[in-house]
Amino acid sequence: MNVIWLLLLLFLCFGVLSNGARKNLSSRPAVVNVGAVFTFDSTIGRVAKIAIREAVKDVNSAGVLAGTKLVVTMRDSNCSGFMGMIGALQVLETDAIAIIGPQSSVVAHMISHVANELQVPMLSFAATDPTLSSLQFPYFVRTTQSDLYQMKAIAELVDYYGWRSVIAIFIDDDYGRNGVSALDDALAEKRLKISHKVGIPPGTSASQSEIMDILVKVTELESRIIVLHANPGIGFRIFSVAHYLGMMQNGYVWIASDWLSSVLDTASPLASETMESMQGVLTLRQHTPDSDRKRAFVSRWKKLTGGSLGLSSFGLYAYDTVWVLAHAIDAFFNQGGTISFSNDSNLSPIGKGSLHLEEMKIFDGGRLLLDNVLKSNFVGLTGPVKFDSDKSLYAPAFDIINVIGTGYRKIGYWSNYSGLSTETPETLYRRPPNRSSANQQLYGVVWPGETLTKPRGWVFPNNGKQLKIAVPNRVSYREFVSKVRGADMFKGFCIDVFTAAVTLLPYAVPYQFVSVGDGRENPSYSGLVISVATGEYDAAVGDIAIVTNRTRIVDFTQPYASSGLVVVTPFRKMNTGAWAFLRPFSPLMWGVTACFFIVIGIVVWILEHRINDEFRGPPKHQIITILWYGELSENLGGYGPLDLPSSTCEFSFSTMFFAHRESTVSALGRLVLIIWLFVVLIINSSYTASLTSILTVQQLSSPIKGIESLINGNDPIGYQVGSFAEHYLTEELNISESRLVALGTPEEYAKALQNGPERGGVAAVVDERPYVELFLSTQCTFRIVGQEFTKSGWGFAFPRDSPLAVDMSTAILALSENGDLQRIHDKWLSMSACSLESTEIESDRLHLKSFWGLFLICGLACFVALVIYFIQILRKYHHNAAAMGADSTGDGSTPRSRRFQTLLSLMDDKSDHTKTGHKKRRIGRSLSENDKEEEEDDELQSSSSPKKKKKQIRHSTEITRTSE
């Protein structure tokens, strides 16, 4: 019975499922209408028309829609936004649920508004304007690569070859303007720029003379890198005029967007005149990976067209667009979607008319179909078809092509994954991304003019203008730069360096010097640099320091002179006196050294006291020895005088001269002593060397020891007018501006330093080293104190990203290598005999900071030794604890005091084991001395027998005492 009920249940379930399946299949219409709007008679349109037709055949023959036939109705937009709008409305009247196209970005902008209103997805295989992907057009889906990535590829190409700026020539419509805007952003990310933008009227309205006028103006500009973003009609006319004007010769670089590659793919070979006009041009092509399916379709294409029409990447994207839509429609039906339309309430007030706008209806399933389009994930002729969150195709990549002869050559690839490479993007996707400069590679390029040498990318503008170069009109230190009286000429060290560097450039540089300053005081150099940054001057030449806040606004050349801030003060000669022996060490160094002598003595005494007879004796005498004497004699046990140790203090201080007599017995004591002797050796040697220098070499003294002394003090400080020293002292070192005194000439320097703070002068002058060296060459009563506390140099200033700054840097390096820079320096800055002396005052004292490492090691050794020693004492104390407890019952002391007394007793008692060993060493030493004296007695023939007897008695007494 149960089996019968089970069979009945299965029959009912099967019936329900079969009815649902029939219902789903029956809900699919027999025909699905889709519209296609593009320009039939265009480079892209001719290819797209065939590709779409073949794709529809393949979709229907493959049964992708499960019995539903896909019908595509095509309308010609004729390169017109108005005609494209009409074509879109015509196909929407046929209840089309989607639109393929248009190919033009301008038409796409117009039709997208209709698609948004009627909720009809629009899939474009050729509209590359980046702004179409914005939220403004939610129903627009781009099934090709966006110009956003194409412009990134061009920017990386420009950066790869080291060019700094480009000129953009573009068609002045949505396609051209938005594409160049994306290029501007991509270049800015790499600190590059578009130096000039040139718009061309769209369509055929631009005449030959207008194009010629535009290109003539381009020839007068600095940059020689030209990016052409146009359409084939205007692009080839521009190439023709550029070739006529000589703009396809050596020195120029032309980069065309993918419009050129689509023509080369579909209409090749082109006429010889056309190819001749664009030799050496670089262009990009949307990359499609090679596959068996793609090769089969290319072979099929050749049979369809008879070889009269080539297949471009846009044709492949048009083919895949039909398949994207077919898979989305199939998923739409599988999810229960139905094709239904509803009236648009926004069109109701318009009413009926000759336009029949009431026929425009909203597609109810538009949002569901759009979602299925964006979820596409299959492999087509163009590779993997998948969309990211920005509705852009996954893994954008481009081929980079060089036009040569009658064809072209592929020189590499660009991918958003790894940048420029000679390997295919598919290969790179299997590796980790690597955008390092070493990994960016391309094959060689044949540039315009049939040269393999990379063009420099810029020239001086051919407009008859000279570079305006600002030169400071200095009042002081005119050896560096000065204006010739009665003329607009300048001379000096900096001017000679500049003119010598200009002569080494591989091109002529027209320039004129412009004086900056009133001639009464030095101009502000920071203001001079700001004038270059704002474009008032084209460059600045002079003794301009390269500092951080200036490098943020201008570019400097390679430094041609080293510089840095130093402190100049008066000095006095120091004579040696009675207390000269104390000068090698600072007071803190003396104090720490003395403390360590005492500490080491105490540590060694603690370690040796229990086991070494030479470190034992009455406490009173040992304390006195620690504090003062260092050597004691005492009669112990009736044995006569016994030489006690020099003990702690004498032992410690005697190590300074390695004259200690006491021998250490314990391993810990020897370890501490060895380390301390090493420290003493270093200190002793340093003290001797410093004292020798003080006593034999003339010493110079100044109360100012360096910039630290000025920071911590309150004395006035002088600086040069116009120098960056004022900003550095106030902003970086936080010195009050009220302490700073502006000085204009070397004479003012000398007077202010001689007067000093007491008489209205300054304690020191802070200035750059080249000025100070020139000042000290004639002023021998002043010296540099301390070290140079900034490191910089002098360079020539140019506007940001100026290519001339790079070439001038190369020229300055060449001057340095061939010796011309040194010869110019010697010509203007030869020093007098005074400057040949040492101009720096160095501190001759030795400070604790130079030896703290040694003291630290010695202190750690003492600490470790004491820790080990007290651990040994505590172990012995615990070993005897039981016996101590048994004997403590009879006396009146507390257990705690008894234990403390026992611990002190253990620390003071002498170790028997060590004593026995020490006795053996003393007996051995005595016997050795006895043998030695017996040999001496044999040699002394004139000595009396009582004297010999006295010696023998003394030796016997010592041996007996030792053995006992």
VENUR-V370397 format. One record per backbone hydrogen bond with DSSP energy under -1.0 kcal/mol. CO is the residue of the C=O (numbers start at 0). NH is the residue of the N-H. If there is no record, write none. Layout:
{{CO,NH} {CO,NH}}
This chain:
{{0,4} {1,5} {2,6} {3,7} {4,8} {5,9} {6,10} {7,11} {8,12} {9,13} {10,14} {11,15} {12,16} {13,17} {14,18} {15,19} {16,20} {17,21} {18,22} {19,23} {20,24} {21,25} {22,26} {29,68} {31,70} {32,96} {33,72} {34,99} {35,74} {37,76} {39,41} {41,45} {43,47} {44,48} {46,50} {47,51} {48,52} {49,53} {50,54} {51,55} {52,56} {53,57} {54,58} {55,59} {56,60} {57,61} {58,63} {62,65} {68,31} {70,33} {72,35} {74,37} {76,79} {79,83} {80,84} {81,85} {82,86} {83,87} {84,88} {85,89} {86,90} {87,91} {88,92} {90,93} {91,94} {97,34} {98,122} {99,36} {103,107} {104,108} {105,109} {106,110} {107,111} {110,114} {111,115} {112,116} {113,117} {114,119} {117,362} {120,98} {121,140} {122,100} {123,142} {127,146} {128,131} {129,132} {130,133} {133,136} {136,139} {138,121} {140,123} {145,149} {146,150} {147,151} {148,152} {149,153} {150,154} {151,155} {152,156} {153,157} {154,158} {155,159} {156,160} {157,162} {158,161} {163,192} {165,194} {166,226} {167,197} {168,228} {169,199} {170,172} {172,176} {173,177} {174,178} {175,179} {176,180} {177,181} {178,182} {179,183} {180,184} {181,185} {182,186} {183,187} {184,188} {186,189} {186,191} {187,190} {192,165} {195,167} {197,169} {199,171} {206,210} {207,211} {208,212} {209,213} {210,214} {211,215} {212,216} {213,217} {214,218} {217,220} {221,458} {223,252} {224,166} {225,254} {226,168} {227,256} {228,170} {230,234} {231,235} {233,237} {234,238} {235,239} {236,240} {237,241} {238,242} {239,243} {240,244} {241,246} {248,251} {252,225} {253,281} {254,227} {256,259} {257,261} {258,262} {259,263} {260,264} {261,265} {262,266} {265,309} {270,274} {271,275} {272,276} {274,277} {277,280} {280,402} {281,255} {282,400} {284,398} {290,294} {291,295} {292,296} {293,297} {294,298} {295,299} {296,300} {297,301} {298,302} {299,303} {300,304} {301,305} {304,307} {311,315} {312,316} {313,317} {314,318} {315,319} {316,320} {317,321} {318,322} {319,323} {320,324} {321,325} {322,326} {323,327} {324,328} {325,329} {326,330} {327,331} {328,332} {329,333} {330,334} {331,336} {332,335} {339,363} {341,361} {343,346} {352,355} {355,358} {356,359} {361,341} {362,365} {364,368} {365,369} {366,370} {367,371} {368,372} {369,373} {372,375} {377,384} {379,382} {382,379} {384,377} {385,393} {387,390} {391,387} {395,415} {396,286} {397,413} {398,284} {399,410} {400,282} {401,408} {402,279} {403,406} {406,403} {408,401} {410,442} {411,399} {412,420} {413,397} {414,418} {418,414} {420,412} {423,427} {424,428} {427,430} {435,438} {446,449} {450,446} {456,223} {460,462} {466,511} {467,537} {467,538} {468,513} {469,540} {470,515} {471,473} {476,479} {478,492} {479,493} {481,490} {483,486} {488,483} {490,481} {491,495} {492,496} {493,497} {494,498} {495,499} {496,500} {497,501} {498,502} {501,504} {509,466} {511,468} {513,470} {515,472} {523,527} {524,528} {525,529} {526,530} {527,531} {528,532} {529,533} {530,535} {530,536} {538,469} {539,796} {541,543} {543,794} {546,550} {549,552} {549,553} {554,797} {560,793} {562,791} {563,768} {564,788} {565,766} {566,784} {567,764} {568,782} {571,700} {576,579} {578,581} {579,582} {583,845} {585,589} {586,590} {587,591} {588,592} {589,593} {590,594} {591,595} {592,596} {593,597} {594,598} {595,599} {596,600} {597,601} {598,602} {599,603} {600,604} {601,605} {602,606} {603,607} {604,608} {607,611} {609,910} {611,614} {612,615} {617,621} {618,622} {619,623} {620,624} {621,625} {622,626} {623,627} {623,628} {631,643} {633,641} {635,638} {641,633} {646,650} {647,651} {648,652} {649,653} {652,655} {653,656} {653,658} {665,669} {666,670} {667,671} {668,672} {669,673} {670,674} {671,675} {672,676} {673,677} {674,678} {675,679} {676,680} {677,681} {678,682} {679,683} {680,684} {681,685} {682,686} {683,687} {684,688} {685,689} {686,690} {687,691} {688,692} {689,693} {690,694} {691,695} {692,696} {698,573} {700,571} {705,709} {706,710} {707,711} {708,712} {715,762} {716,740} {717,765} {718,742} {719,722} {721,524} {723,727} {724,728} {725,729} {726,730} {727,731} {727,732} {728,734} {735,738} {736,739} {738,716} {740,718} {742,720} {744,748} {745,749} {746,750} {747,751} {748,752} {749,753} {750,754} {751,755} {751,761} {755,760} {756,759} {763,717} {764,567} {766,565} {767,771} {768,772} {769,773} {770,774} {771,775} {774,777} {780,570} {782,568} {783,840} {791,562} {792,545} {793,559} {795,556} {796,539} {797,554} {798,801} {802,806} {803,807} {804,808} {805,809} {806,810} {807,811} {808,812} {809,813} {810,814} {811,815} {812,816} {813,817} {814,820} {818,822} {819,823} {820,824} {821,825} {822,826} {823,827} {824,828} {832,835} {833,836} {838,783} {840,785} {845,585} {846,849} {847,850} {847,851} {850,854} {851,855} {852,856} {853,857} {854,858} {855,859} {856,860} {857,861} {858,862} {859,863} {860,864} {861,865} {862,866} {863,867} {864,868} {865,869} {866,870} {867,871} {868,872} {869,873} {870,874} {871,875} {872,876} {873,877} {874,878} {875,879} {879,883} {880,884} {881,885} {882,886} {893,897} {894,898} {895,899} {896,900} {897,901} {898,902} {899,903} {900,904} {901,905} {902,906} {903,907} {904,908} {910,914} {911,915} {912,916} {913,917} {914,918} {915,919} {916,920} {917,921} {918,922} {919,923} {920,924} {921,925} {922,926} {923,927} {924,928} {925,929} {926,930} {927,931} {928,932} {929,933} {930,934} {931,935} {932,936} {933,937} {934,938} {935,939} {938,940} {943,947} {944,948} {945,949} {946,950} {947,951} {948,952} {949,953} {950,954} {951,955} {952,956} {953,957} {954,958} {955,959} {956,960} {957,961} {958,962} {959,963}}
